[in-house]
Amino acid sequence: MKVAVVLLTAGLAPAFFWIPGFSGTADGGTGEGTEVGSSVATADVDALAPATIPASTEPQSVDRPVYVVYYWRARPGREAEYSAYVRDYAEPIDEEARKAGVFEEVHTYTPFLRTGAEGADWTHMRVFKLKNFAALDGFSAGLNAATDRVYPDRSQRPSSAGMRDLVRQEIWRDF
C-alpha cells in the first residue's frame, strides 16, 4: 500500500497526502479513467490545499524523523474502555513492531485540561516516531505483521472498532 500520493497538476507544487487505503489512483485502484490533471485530481488537490509543500521545502529523502499522528475520539461512554484497550492490547503490538524496527517510539496522549479555547475534537492522540520519510512505506505492513505475531489467531484478536472513531491522521516533521 502506498502511504503517500504525489499529485502534480498544472500550476501547483507537488503535494503529499496521507490517504489510508488509497491504492494510488483516484478510481480506487483500477487505474482506468483518471489522468493526472483531470478534474477529479484537481478537485482533490483543491480540497487538500493545506498539504501543498512549497518548492523551497527540504526534500523528503533527508534522513530526519517523521511522526505519524492518529487522532481518535472514543465513543460516548467508552473512553475508559478504549484507554484500557490501548494499554492492554495495542501497546504490546506496538512494542513488537518497535522491536522489529517499524518505528522508533510511540506515545499516547489524552487531553488533561481544557482552557478558554474550544476543547479538542479527539480523546486519544497516538504519535509514532519513524526514522525518516522512507519508513512510511513499511509502516502499515509492519504494524500488521506485529499484530499477526502477537495475535496469530485472527478469531482471538481484540478489536476497538466499536469503541472509537478516527478523527484524522497527520504526518509531522520537526520544525
C-alpha positions as CSV (number, residue, x, y, z in Angstrom):
1,M,0.0,0.0,0.0
2,K,1.3,3.4,-0.9
3,V,1.1,5.8,2.1
4,A,1.9,8.9,0.2
5,V,0.4,10.1,-3.0
6,V,2.1,12.7,-5.2
7,L,-0.3,14.7,-7.4
8,L,1.2,17.0,-9.9
9,T,-1.3,19.4,-11.5
10,A,-0.7,22.4,-13.6
11,G,0.1,25.4,-11.6
12,L,0.6,23.7,-8.2
13,A,3.6,22.5,-6.4
14,P,3.8,18.8,-5.6
15,A,1.6,17.8,-2.7
16,F,1.9,14.8,-0.3
17,F,-1.2,13.4,1.3
18,W,-1.8,10.5,3.7
19,I,-4.7,8.6,2.4
20,P,-5.4,5.3,4.2
21,G,-6.4,2.5,1.9
22,F,-5.8,4.6,-1.3
23,S,-4.1,2.4,-3.9
24,G,-2.6,5.2,-6.0
25,T,-5.4,6.1,-8.4
26,A,-8.5,8.3,-7.9
27,D,-10.8,5.5,-9.1
28,G,-9.8,3.2,-6.2
29,G,-7.1,1.2,-7.8
30,T,-8.1,0.2,-11.4
31,G,-6.2,3.0,-13.0
32,E,-8.9,3.5,-15.5
33,G,-10.4,6.8,-16.4
34,T,-8.3,9.1,-14.2
35,E,-5.4,11.1,-15.5
36,V,-3.2,13.4,-13.6
37,G,-4.6,16.9,-14.1
38,S,-8.1,15.7,-14.6
39,S,-11.0,17.5,-12.9
40,V,-11.2,14.7,-10.3
41,A,-7.5,15.1,-9.4
42,T,-7.7,18.9,-9.4
43,A,-10.7,18.9,-7.1
44,D,-8.9,16.6,-4.7
45,V,-5.9,18.9,-4.7
46,D,-8.1,21.9,-4.1
47,A,-9.8,20.2,-1.1
48,L,-6.4,19.3,0.4
49,A,-4.6,22.6,-0.3
50,P,-3.1,22.9,3.2
51,A,-0.9,19.9,2.4
52,T,0.8,21.6,-0.5
53,I,4.5,21.7,0.0
54,P,6.4,24.9,-1.0
55,A,9.1,24.4,-3.6
56,S,11.8,25.6,-1.1
57,T,11.0,22.8,1.4
58,E,13.8,20.3,2.1
59,P,13.4,17.1,0.1
60,Q,11.6,14.3,1.9
61,S,14.6,12.0,1.4
62,V,16.6,13.8,4.1
63,D,17.3,11.4,6.9
64,R,15.2,13.1,9.6
65,P,12.4,11.6,11.8
66,V,8.8,11.9,10.7
67,Y,5.8,11.4,13.0
68,V,2.6,9.6,12.1
69,V,-0.1,11.1,14.3
70,Y,-3.6,9.5,14.7
71,Y,-6.3,11.4,16.4
72,W,-9.0,9.1,17.8
73,R,-12.3,10.0,19.5
74,A,-13.7,7.5,21.9
75,R,-17.4,6.9,21.5
76,P,-19.7,8.3,24.2
77,G,-19.3,6.4,27.5
78,R,-16.4,4.3,26.1
79,E,-13.3,6.5,26.9
80,A,-12.1,4.3,29.8
81,E,-12.7,1.1,27.8
82,Y,-10.8,2.5,24.9
83,S,-7.9,3.6,27.1
84,A,-7.8,0.1,28.6
85,Y,-7.7,-1.4,25.1
86,V,-4.8,0.8,24.1
87,R,-2.9,-0.1,27.3
88,D,-3.7,-3.9,27.2
89,Y,-3.8,-4.7,23.5
90,A,-2.4,-2.0,21.3
91,E,0.7,-1.3,23.3
92,P,2.0,-5.0,23.2
93,I,1.5,-4.9,19.4
94,D,3.3,-1.5,19.2
95,E,6.2,-2.9,21.3
96,E,6.6,-5.9,18.9
97,A,6.6,-3.5,15.9
98,R,9.1,-1.2,17.6
99,K,11.5,-4.2,18.3
100,A,11.2,-5.1,14.6
101,G,12.3,-1.6,13.6
102,V,8.9,-0.4,12.2
103,F,9.1,2.8,14.2
104,E,11.4,4.2,16.9
105,E,8.9,5.2,19.6
106,V,5.2,5.8,20.2
107,H,3.4,7.9,22.7
108,T,-0.3,8.2,23.5
109,Y,-1.8,11.5,24.8
110,T,-5.1,12.4,26.2
111,P,-6.4,16.0,26.9
112,F,-5.8,16.8,30.5
113,L,-7.0,20.4,31.0
114,R,-9.1,22.5,28.7
115,T,-8.7,26.2,28.9
116,G,-10.8,29.0,27.4
117,A,-10.3,27.8,23.9
118,E,-12.7,25.2,22.3
119,G,-11.9,21.7,23.5
120,A,-10.2,19.0,21.4
121,D,-12.2,17.0,18.9
122,W,-10.3,13.9,19.9
123,T,-9.8,11.9,23.1
124,H,-6.6,10.0,22.3
125,M,-3.7,11.1,20.1
126,R,-1.1,8.4,19.2
127,V,2.2,9.7,17.9
128,F,4.6,7.2,16.2
129,K,8.1,8.4,15.5
130,L,9.6,6.9,12.4
131,K,13.3,7.1,11.4
132,N,12.6,9.0,8.2
133,F,10.1,9.6,5.4
134,A,11.0,6.4,3.6
135,A,10.0,4.4,6.7
136,L,6.4,5.3,5.9
137,D,6.4,2.7,3.1
138,G,6.6,-0.2,5.5
139,F,4.7,1.3,8.4
140,S,1.2,-0.2,7.9
141,A,2.6,-3.6,6.8
142,G,5.0,-3.6,9.8
143,L,2.1,-3.0,12.2
144,N,0.1,-5.7,10.6
145,A,3.0,-8.2,10.8
146,A,3.4,-7.3,14.5
147,T,-0.3,-7.9,15.1
148,D,0.0,-11.3,13.4
149,R,2.9,-12.2,15.7
150,V,1.2,-11.1,18.9
151,Y,-2.3,-12.5,17.9
152,P,-1.7,-15.2,15.3
153,D,-5.3,-16.4,15.5
154,R,-7.4,-13.8,13.9
155,S,-10.6,-15.0,15.6
156,Q,-9.0,-14.3,19.0
157,R,-7.9,-10.7,18.2
158,P,-9.4,-8.0,20.3
159,S,-10.9,-5.1,18.4
160,S,-11.5,-1.5,19.2
161,A,-13.7,-0.8,16.3
162,G,-16.9,-0.2,18.3
163,M,-15.1,1.9,20.9
164,R,-13.6,4.7,18.8
165,D,-13.6,6.7,15.5
166,L,-10.7,8.1,13.6
167,V,-10.8,11.9,13.6
168,R,-7.8,12.4,11.3
169,Q,-4.2,11.4,10.6
170,E,-1.3,13.8,10.1
171,I,2.4,13.4,9.3
172,W,4.6,15.8,11.2
173,R,8.3,16.7,11.0
174,D,10.5,18.6,13.4
175,F,10.4,22.3,13.0
